[in-house]
Amino acid sequence: YVRTTISLLEKQNPQDIFINNFSAWGFTIRGDRVMGPVAIVPRTILRWDVAGPEDINKESLALFYICEPRIEIVVLGVGSEHIKLDPNLHKFMRHKGIALEVQDTAHAC
């Protein structure tokens, strides 16, 4: 048995972005309401122009593979139910060096 401790990153680095809550209309991020789909990359929140999982394609994922510094994994929240994306999108992102994880929004947050 080894005792472990944790500390909240938010107290250590107030610049980190945390999702406080989400709903069908958007997110509460660090106390601010953000409407609609968003892409959260290190220290930045971007409006992501997709209406739903059906709009996720190579073009909409470009946002993630053109980012600097390089992103290693993209976790997508796709609503209240787990939806499978086209396997070719996973292959495409792997080719770009990025893992693509698809989850319901509650688990993605």
Steps between C-alpha positions, in 0.01 A plus 500: 500500500641834393332821602447746213388859488363723228483872451280700269680634195277805498656623825849435367451660161201736463561515124388138447152454353245294690146413395273561797174387340335419168151489354333454163575868428866519590750505784595690812875540485676669793167661589427638151218365283608396154222412257526221245782265402849600611853378456710535811871496434768600751405839645255573216129451437395505135155492346481177298269526200328161515127460562532138609697179459385470140703815420827356629719432199859547382444870441347569843782303668763716326482737794674239713784397270606853408539605866841583643619363731394166360196326653543131582138406571159646418213401727165565336177527697217408264187555708313281743566172322822346378509527120756329281669714241611374160804275560675685217502815717687312774746371240540848352577654840743218589678578173527860625650369827192570713291251694124555467283403798120521466284505814165629619538862611480425874803271482689723256476793742 
